[in-house]
Amino acid sequence: MTTVEAIHLLEQFRAGTTSRDEVLRAFQAKPLADLGFAQVDLHRGLRKNFPEVIYGEGKSPAQVTAIAEKIVDHSRRVLVTRIGPDHARAFRKKFRRAVHHEAARCLTLDEKPLAKRAGAIAVVCAGTSDLPVAEEAAVTADIMGNHVERIYDVGVAGLHRLLGRLDGIRKANVIIAVAGMEGALPSVIGGLVAKPVIAVPTSVGYGTNLGGLSALFAMLNSCSSGITVVNINNGFGAGYAASQINALANGELK
């Protein structure tokens, strides 16, 4: 249950369309599920407005599926990031309606999709090689209840490509800018828009890219105002933060 869903349930009780016992059952659910290898946080949705997200890398397919089962039983939706083919096969065998987002390396299951809030999140990607990180951000923002505008392959090596999509970028409430190499894209966008820009450095690039450090340092040292930087390849973190900003813009979070 998310914060928004909890508020809706209380409003139903106040209107007389939901019984006291139904409300009590919803709020008396245990906050944790002990699986031995994992302590699943079942109240994450109440605190953060979205249930616990599973980081798949380093976990076995069986562990991911077991954790997801507890989250889905309680929240009816789950997001799994950084998965491989074995995770996807095991997960979809258990959850037939799950979606495997291959480019994003994510799995989603959404039995009760959240209503899409007003305003869009633009995910702007410098090059095709950056797509896995960009798609991780887009999938995250989408399942969290946002309209996502994907604007891909508009890096600064061909500035006309970016300028041709500028109107769409400016309409978004939040912009996620994903780039490797020298990491210039967020700085350029930041100088052209009046919206928050979340910069995501990727590890794409040749030798002195240093696994994404060059892009990270460039973004941290940007002279454009209003840019926030997440960790290297952290599309999930950018999508999550962008969703929270968009929720604030819609007056949801207190």
N, C-alpha and C positions, 0 to 999 in steps of 0.2 A: 504494500500500500504506500502510495506517495503522499506527500503533504496535501496536495490538491485533492486527491481522492479521499483523504481523511476529513478534510473540510466539507466535501460534498456529502459524505456519510453523516456528519453531524447536522448539516442543513436538512437532510432527509428526516433525521430524527426529530428535529425541531418542527418540521412541517407535518409530522405524524405519519410519514410513509415508510419509516423504518422503525422496528421495535427496539426497545432498550436492550433486550438480550442480544440482538444482532450486533449492536454497537459494542457491547461488552465483549463479545466473542472476538470481534475484530481487534480490539485494543489489548486483550488479555493474552494474545498469542506470545509464545516464548520469544525472547529477543535473540537467542542463539540456537543453532542446531549443531551439536557436537558429533562430528563424523570421525573423530580420532585423529585423522590427518589434517583436518580443517575445522575451524570454528566459524560457521557461516553466520554472518551478521544479518538477521532477518528484519531488523528495524532500520536498516540503512535508508530505505525509502522514506520513512517518516522524518528522518533527520536531514536527508540530502535531496529529497524529491525524486530519487531514482534508486532502484535496488543496487545491491553490491554487484560490481562488475568483476568477472573472472578473467584473470591474466593467465592465458593458457600455457605459455612457454614454461617449461620446467615441470609441468604437471602431466601425469599420464592421462590418456583418453578416459579411463575409468574414473579417475579423480575429478576431471572436469565435468563429466556427465553426472556424477553423484552430487557435486556441489550445485550444479544447475538445477537438478531435480528439486532440491530443497528451496531454492530461490523461486522457481516457477510455481511450486505449491503455494508459496506465500504471496508472491507478487504478480504472477501471471505474465511476466516478461523477464528476459535475461539477455545480456550482452557478454560475449566471450571474445577476447582479443588475443592476438598473437598465437594462432592455432596453426597446425599442420594438417595434411590430408588424413592422418590416422585419427586425429581429434574429430575432424568433420564426419568421417564415416561412422564412428561410434556414437556421436551426438545425434546424427540424423537417423540412426537406427532406433534410438530411444525416442526422439522427438521428430515425428514424421513431418511436422509443419515448419521445422526449423529452416532457416535460410543460410546457406554458406556463401559469404561474400569473398570470393577467391582473391580478388585484387587487394582487398583490405586485410586479408588473413583474419577475418572475423566470422563469428556465428551469431545469429540473432533468433530469438523466439519471442513472438509478441502476440499473446492470446487475446489481449485487449489493448489495441493501439491507443496511445495517448492522442488526444485532439491536437492538431497542429496549431501552435500559437501564432499570433500575428507577427509579421516581419520575417525576414529571411536571414539565413547565415550563408554568406558567400565563401566557398572554399576555392581559393585561387592557387593554381599550381604552376610552377615555373616550367617543368618539363615532364615528358612521359615517364622518365625514370623515377620521378618523385611520386608517381601515382599510388603505390602501396600506402605511403604515409598520408597522402591527401584523402584517399578512400577510407582509411581508418577514421580520420576526422569526420568525414561526411556521414559514414554509417553511424557513428556515435551520436552526432547531432540529430540525425533523422529519428532514431529510435527514442531519443529523449523528447520528442514532440516538436520538432522544428522543420520548417520548410528549408531545404538546402538547395542552393544554386551552385552547381559545379562549373567552374571556369578554368579549363585546363590548357596547358601548353602555351602559356602567355609570358614566357620569361623575357628578361631584359635584352637578350641578344636580338630580339625582334620586337622593339618597343611598340611598333604599330599594332601588333596583335593585342597587347594590353589596352592601349588607348581605344581600340575598337570595341572593347567590352566594358569600358569605364562606366557607362550609364547603369548597367546592371549591377556593377560592384557598388556604386554609390547608393543604390536603393536598399542594400542590406543593412540590418541593424548592427551586425558584427562581421568582420572579415578575417578569415584564416588564410594566411599567406605561407605557402610551403615552397621551399627552395633549397637546393644543394649548391654545389660549385662555390661561387663567391658570396652567395646569399643576399644578393642586392634587391630582390623583388619586394620584400616587405618595406624597405626604405622608400622605394619608388611609390608604392601604393600609399604609404603613410603620408607622403607629401601631396597627394592628390585627393584625399578623402577626409571627411570630418567625423568618421566613425572609429570605434576601437579596432585595432589591428592586432591579431595574435600571430606572431611569427613562429614558424616551425622549421628549424634547420634540419636538413637530411644529410645522410652520410654519402650521398651521391657526389662523385668527383674524382679527380686524379690525385696523384701523390700528396701534394701539400694541402689537399682538402682535409687530411688528417682525420678521416672517419667522421667528418661533419663539424670538426672544431673550427675550421676556417669560417664556415657559414654561421656557426653559433656566435663566434667573436664579432663578426661583422654585424649581425643583428643586435647584439648587446650594445654595440658602439654606434648604432644608428643615430643620425642627427635629425631624423624625422620624429615629431612628437606623437605620443599616443600609441606607441608600439610596446607590446608586452611579449616576452620571449619564453617559450617552453623548451624542454630538453630536446636533444637530438632524436629525431624520428618519432617524437611523441605526438602523433596525430590524435590519439585518444584524449590526452590531456587538453589539447587545443579544442577538440570538439565538445568536451565536457564543460570547459570554462566558457566557451562561446554560448552554450545552451543556458548556463546560469546568467550570463549577461542579458541574453534575450528574454529570459524569464523575468528578470528585474525590469526590463523595458516594458514588459506587459503587466507589471504590478503584481506578480505572483508571489515572490519571495519576500518575507518579512524579516 
